[in-house]
C-alpha cells in the first residue's frame, strides 16, 4: 500500500490511485478524523453527445474517481482551483437554501484521478463530490437531481461551461448514460437513458494531450449539426460507442484541428471499435474489446510511440434496480 496524504493527485500518478491509502493528518477521536467535516465522491465521464451541438447532451461514466473533503482546518495541499469552482459550489449550496457546516472557516481538499481541462468532466466530478461532502457535513439528504442543478449553477457562476454541463453532472453522479435537455430542471431533464457498455466487454483507453486553452464558442457548433444528429440517432438505437464516434467527428470540425481527426482515425486503424474527442477537448477516448488484449496493447503502443500519456479504465454501468424499487 502506497501512502498518500489527502490533496491533489498528479494526473501521471492516476493509475496508482486505487492503491493509495489516505492517511489522516490529525489524530482520530471516536472514529472520525478531527478537522474533517465531510467527504464526497464522484467519477469521471466522456462525451457521447455535446450539448452545444443540437441542444441535447449525453456523457458516459468512467471509473475514474474524485474524492473531495470538507474541513475546518487547512489541508497540507491546497486544491488547484483557478476558476474558483469550489467557492461557486458553496455559493450554489447556500443559494439553494441549505444550511452551512458548523465551522468558522471552511477548507477543501481534493484527490482526483481525472486530469483537468481534458474533456473528462473533472469539473463536474469535483462539483458533485464537493456537494456530497457538504451533505455529509450537514446531515442533509438530497436527490441526485438536486445535486445536478446545484452543480450546474456552480459551473455557470465559475464561467467554465457553455451549456451548464447538466449532462456531465448527471454522468458523474450515476452509472449509465442519459440524453439530457440542459434547459429543463434536472428532475425533468432526462429524456432517454441506457445502461452503458459492459466493463466486462470493453476497455477504455484515454489519450491525454496538451491542456485545453479555452472553450469553443456556441457559434462554432453551427455547421456540424448533421454529425451531432447522427450521434443522437445512435444513442436512440442504444449504441453509445457509435454515438461517441459521431460526436468525436463533429467535435473535430468544431475545434477545426486536423490533428484531432488524424489521431482519432489512428485508433480505428489499429483496431479500436470507437474513438472520439471528449468534451471540448483535448483528450481522445478509444473503446477496445476486452476480449482482445493484443488490440489494446497495439493501440497503446501506437500512441505511446507518439509521446502521449495514457489512462486505461472502464465504463461504469447503471445500477440495477431492486424488485422493491420497481414495484
C-alpha positions as CSV (number, residue, x, y, z in Angstrom):
1,X,0.0,0.0,0.0
2,X,1.4,3.4,-1.0
3,X,0.7,6.2,1.5
4,X,-0.5,9.5,0.1
5,X,-2.0,12.3,2.1
6,X,-5.2,13.9,1.0
7,X,-4.6,16.6,-1.5
8,X,-4.1,16.9,-5.3
9,X,-3.1,13.7,-7.0
10,X,-1.0,14.5,-10.1
11,X,-2.5,13.0,-13.3
12,X,0.6,11.0,-14.1
13,X,0.1,9.0,-10.9
14,X,-3.6,8.4,-11.6
15,X,-3.1,4.7,-12.3
16,X,-1.9,4.3,-8.7
17,X,-4.9,6.0,-7.1
18,X,-6.8,2.8,-6.3
19,X,-3.8,1.6,-4.3
20,X,-3.4,4.8,-2.4
21,X,-4.2,5.0,1.3
22,X,-5.4,8.4,2.5
23,X,-3.7,8.9,5.8
24,X,-5.2,11.2,8.5
25,X,-3.2,14.3,9.3
26,X,-4.9,14.8,12.6
27,X,-5.4,12.3,15.4
28,X,-8.7,10.4,15.3
29,X,-11.3,10.6,18.1
30,X,-14.4,8.5,18.2
31,X,-13.8,7.0,14.7
32,X,-13.7,10.4,13.0
33,X,-10.7,12.5,12.0
34,X,-10.5,15.8,13.8
35,X,-10.9,18.6,11.4
36,X,-12.7,16.6,8.8
37,X,-16.4,17.7,8.3
38,X,-17.5,15.5,5.4
39,X,-16.3,13.6,2.4
40,X,-17.9,13.2,-1.0
41,X,-17.1,11.1,-4.1
42,X,-17.9,11.2,-7.8
43,X,-16.4,9.8,-11.0
44,X,-15.3,10.9,-14.5
45,X,-17.0,10.6,-17.8
46,X,-16.5,11.0,-21.6
47,X,-18.8,12.7,-24.1
48,X,-21.3,10.9,-26.2
49,X,-23.2,14.0,-27.5
50,X,-22.0,17.6,-26.8
51,X,-24.9,19.6,-25.5
52,X,-24.0,22.6,-27.6
53,X,-24.4,20.6,-30.8
54,X,-28.2,20.2,-31.2
55,X,-29.4,21.1,-27.8
56,X,-29.2,17.7,-26.1
57,X,-26.3,16.3,-24.2
58,X,-25.1,12.9,-23.1
59,X,-22.0,11.6,-21.4
60,X,-20.8,8.1,-20.4
61,X,-19.5,7.5,-16.8
62,X,-15.9,6.1,-16.4
63,X,-14.3,4.5,-13.4
64,X,-12.0,7.5,-12.6
65,X,-12.6,8.6,-9.0
66,X,-12.7,12.0,-7.4
67,X,-12.8,12.5,-3.6
68,X,-13.4,15.9,-2.0
69,X,-13.1,16.5,1.7
70,X,-14.5,19.5,3.6
71,X,-12.5,20.5,6.6
72,X,-12.4,23.2,9.3
73,X,-8.6,23.4,9.2
74,X,-6.3,23.8,6.2
75,X,-5.1,20.6,4.3
76,X,-1.5,20.1,3.6
77,X,-2.1,20.6,-0.1
78,X,-4.4,23.4,-1.2
79,X,-6.5,22.4,-4.2
80,X,-5.6,23.8,-7.6
81,X,-8.8,25.7,-8.4
82,X,-8.1,28.5,-10.9
83,X,-11.7,29.1,-11.7
84,X,-12.9,29.2,-8.1
85,X,-15.3,26.3,-8.7
86,X,-15.3,25.2,-5.1
87,X,-16.3,28.7,-4.0
88,X,-19.0,28.6,-6.6
89,X,-20.2,25.3,-5.3
90,X,-20.5,26.7,-1.8
91,X,-22.4,29.7,-3.1
92,X,-24.8,27.4,-5.1
93,X,-25.4,25.4,-1.9
94,X,-26.3,28.5,0.1
95,X,-28.4,29.9,-2.7
96,X,-30.5,26.7,-2.7
97,X,-31.3,27.4,1.0
98,X,-29.2,24.7,2.6
99,X,-27.5,25.2,5.9
100,X,-23.8,25.7,6.1
101,X,-21.5,23.5,8.1
102,X,-20.9,24.5,11.7
103,X,-17.3,25.9,11.3
104,X,-15.7,29.3,11.5
105,X,-13.9,28.8,8.2
106,X,-14.2,26.0,5.6
107,X,-11.3,24.4,3.7
108,X,-11.4,22.0,0.8
109,X,-9.1,19.1,-0.1
110,X,-9.3,17.2,-3.4
111,X,-7.9,13.9,-4.7
112,X,-8.7,13.0,-8.2
113,X,-7.7,10.5,-10.9
114,X,-9.2,12.8,-13.6
115,X,-6.7,15.2,-15.3
116,X,-8.2,18.7,-15.7
117,X,-9.1,20.5,-18.9
118,X,-9.1,17.3,-21.0
119,X,-12.9,17.0,-21.5
120,X,-13.1,14.1,-19.0
121,X,-15.6,16.0,-16.7
122,X,-13.1,16.8,-14.0
123,X,-15.0,20.0,-13.0
124,X,-18.4,18.2,-12.8
125,X,-16.8,15.4,-10.7
126,X,-15.3,17.9,-8.3
127,X,-18.6,19.9,-8.0
128,X,-20.7,16.8,-7.3
129,X,-18.2,15.3,-4.9
130,X,-18.0,18.7,-3.1
131,X,-21.8,18.9,-2.8
132,X,-21.8,15.4,-1.4
133,X,-19.2,16.5,1.1
134,X,-21.5,19.3,2.1
135,X,-24.3,16.9,2.5
136,X,-22.2,14.7,4.8
137,X,-21.1,17.7,6.8
138,X,-24.6,18.9,7.4
139,X,-26.5,15.6,7.6
140,X,-28.5,16.7,4.5
141,X,-30.2,14.1,2.2
142,X,-30.7,15.2,-1.3
143,X,-31.8,13.6,-4.6
144,X,-29.1,13.4,-7.3
145,X,-31.3,15.7,-9.4
146,X,-30.9,18.4,-6.8
147,X,-27.1,17.9,-6.8
148,X,-27.1,18.2,-10.6
149,X,-28.9,21.5,-10.5
150,X,-26.6,23.0,-7.9
151,X,-23.5,21.8,-9.8
152,X,-24.9,23.4,-13.0
153,X,-25.4,26.7,-11.2
154,X,-21.8,26.4,-9.8
155,X,-20.5,25.8,-13.4
156,X,-22.3,28.9,-14.7
157,X,-21.0,31.0,-11.7
158,X,-17.5,29.9,-12.4
159,X,-17.7,30.7,-16.1
160,X,-16.5,27.2,-17.2
161,X,-19.4,26.0,-19.3
162,X,-21.3,26.7,-22.5
163,X,-24.5,24.9,-21.7
164,X,-24.4,24.3,-17.9
165,X,-22.8,20.8,-18.1
166,X,-26.1,19.2,-16.9
167,X,-25.5,16.0,-18.9
168,X,-21.9,15.8,-17.5
169,X,-23.2,16.4,-13.9
170,X,-25.7,13.5,-14.3
171,X,-22.9,11.3,-15.7
172,X,-20.5,11.8,-12.8
173,X,-23.4,11.3,-10.3
174,X,-24.6,7.9,-11.5
175,X,-23.7,4.9,-13.8
176,X,-25.2,4.5,-17.2
177,X,-25.8,7.3,-19.8
178,X,-28.6,9.7,-20.2
179,X,-29.8,12.0,-23.0
180,X,-30.4,15.3,-21.2
181,X,-32.2,18.5,-22.1
182,X,-30.0,21.2,-20.4
183,X,-32.8,23.7,-20.4
184,X,-35.0,21.7,-18.1
185,X,-34.7,21.3,-14.3
186,X,-32.6,18.2,-13.6
187,X,-35.6,16.2,-12.3
188,X,-37.3,16.6,-15.7
189,X,-34.2,16.7,-17.9
190,X,-33.6,13.0,-18.6
191,X,-35.3,12.2,-21.9
192,X,-33.8,8.8,-22.6
193,X,-31.2,6.6,-20.9
194,X,-29.3,3.4,-21.2
195,X,-27.2,1.0,-19.1
196,X,-24.0,1.6,-21.0
197,X,-21.3,-0.7,-22.5
198,X,-20.3,-3.5,-20.2
199,X,-17.0,-3.2,-18.4
200,X,-16.5,-6.9,-18.8
201,X,-16.7,-6.5,-22.6
202,X,-14.9,-3.2,-23.1
203,X,-11.6,-1.4,-22.2
204,X,-11.4,2.4,-22.4
205,X,-8.1,3.9,-23.4
206,X,-7.7,7.7,-22.9
207,X,-5.1,9.6,-24.9
208,X,-4.0,12.7,-22.9
209,X,-2.9,15.7,-24.8
210,X,-2.0,19.3,-24.0
211,X,-4.5,21.0,-21.7
212,X,-7.3,22.9,-23.4
213,X,-6.6,26.6,-23.5
214,X,-10.2,27.8,-24.0
215,X,-13.8,26.6,-24.8
216,X,-15.2,26.9,-28.3
217,X,-18.0,29.4,-28.8
218,X,-21.6,28.4,-29.4
219,X,-21.3,29.6,-33.0
220,X,-18.5,27.1,-33.7
221,X,-21.1,24.3,-33.4
222,X,-23.5,25.7,-36.0
223,X,-22.1,24.0,-39.1
224,X,-21.8,20.5,-37.7
225,X,-25.3,19.6,-36.7
226,X,-25.6,16.7,-39.1
227,X,-22.8,14.7,-37.3
228,X,-24.3,15.6,-33.9
229,X,-27.7,14.3,-35.1
230,X,-26.0,11.0,-36.1
231,X,-24.7,10.8,-32.5
232,X,-28.2,11.3,-31.2
233,X,-29.6,8.7,-33.5
234,X,-27.0,6.2,-32.4
235,X,-28.0,6.8,-28.7
236,X,-31.7,6.3,-29.5
237,X,-30.6,2.9,-31.0
238,X,-28.7,2.1,-27.8
239,X,-25.3,2.3,-29.4
240,X,-23.2,4.7,-27.2
241,X,-19.9,3.7,-28.8
242,X,-21.1,4.7,-32.2
243,X,-22.5,7.9,-30.7
244,X,-19.2,8.8,-29.2
245,X,-17.5,8.3,-32.6
246,X,-20.0,10.5,-34.4
247,X,-19.8,13.1,-31.7
248,X,-16.0,13.0,-31.9
249,X,-16.1,13.6,-35.7
250,X,-18.4,16.6,-35.1
251,X,-16.0,18.0,-32.5
252,X,-13.1,17.7,-34.9
253,X,-15.0,20.1,-37.1
254,X,-15.9,22.4,-34.2
255,X,-12.3,22.6,-33.0
256,X,-11.0,22.9,-36.6
257,X,-8.0,20.9,-35.8
258,X,-6.8,18.3,-38.4
259,X,-4.6,16.7,-35.8
260,X,-7.7,15.7,-33.8
261,X,-9.1,13.9,-36.9
262,X,-5.9,12.1,-37.7
263,X,-5.3,10.9,-34.1
264,X,-8.9,9.6,-33.7
265,X,-8.6,7.8,-37.0
266,X,-5.3,6.2,-35.8
267,X,-7.3,4.4,-33.1
268,X,-9.6,2.8,-35.6
269,X,-6.8,1.8,-37.9
270,X,-5.2,0.0,-35.0
271,X,-8.3,-2.0,-34.1
272,X,-10.3,0.3,-31.9
273,X,-14.1,-0.1,-32.2
274,X,-14.9,3.6,-31.5
275,X,-12.9,6.8,-30.8
276,X,-13.6,10.4,-30.4
277,X,-12.7,13.8,-28.9
278,X,-14.3,14.1,-25.4
279,X,-16.0,17.2,-24.3
280,X,-14.4,20.3,-25.9
281,X,-11.0,18.5,-26.0
282,X,-8.3,17.7,-25.9
283,X,-8.3,14.0,-24.8
284,X,-9.2,11.2,-27.2
285,X,-11.3,8.3,-25.9
286,X,-10.9,4.9,-27.5
287,X,-13.0,1.7,-27.0
288,X,-11.3,-1.6,-27.4
289,X,-12.8,-5.1,-26.9
290,X,-11.8,-6.5,-23.5
291,X,-11.5,-10.0,-25.0
292,X,-8.7,-8.8,-27.3
293,X,-5.8,-7.6,-25.1
294,X,-3.4,-7.6,-28.0
295,X,-5.6,-5.0,-29.7
296,X,-5.5,-2.8,-26.6
297,X,-1.7,-3.2,-26.4
298,X,-1.3,-2.3,-30.1
299,X,-3.3,0.9,-29.7
300,X,-1.5,1.8,-26.5
301,X,1.9,1.3,-28.1
302,X,1.0,3.3,-31.1
303,X,0.0,6.4,-29.1
304,X,3.0,5.9,-26.7
305,X,5.3,5.9,-29.7
306,X,3.9,9.4,-30.5
307,X,4.8,10.6,-27.0
308,X,1.3,10.6,-25.4
309,X,0.4,9.7,-21.9
310,X,-2.4,7.2,-21.5
311,X,-5.0,6.2,-19.0
312,X,-6.8,2.8,-19.2
313,X,-10.1,2.5,-17.4
314,X,-13.6,1.0,-17.7
315,X,-17.1,2.2,-18.4
316,X,-19.4,2.4,-15.4
317,X,-22.8,0.7,-15.7
318,X,-26.1,2.0,-14.4
319,X,-27.0,0.3,-11.1
320,X,-29.7,-2.3,-11.4
321,X,-32.9,-1.5,-9.5
322,X,-34.2,-4.0,-7.0
323,X,-37.6,-5.6,-7.3
324,X,-38.8,-3.4,-4.4
325,X,-37.8,-0.3,-6.3
326,X,-39.5,-1.5,-9.5
327,X,-42.8,-2.4,-7.8
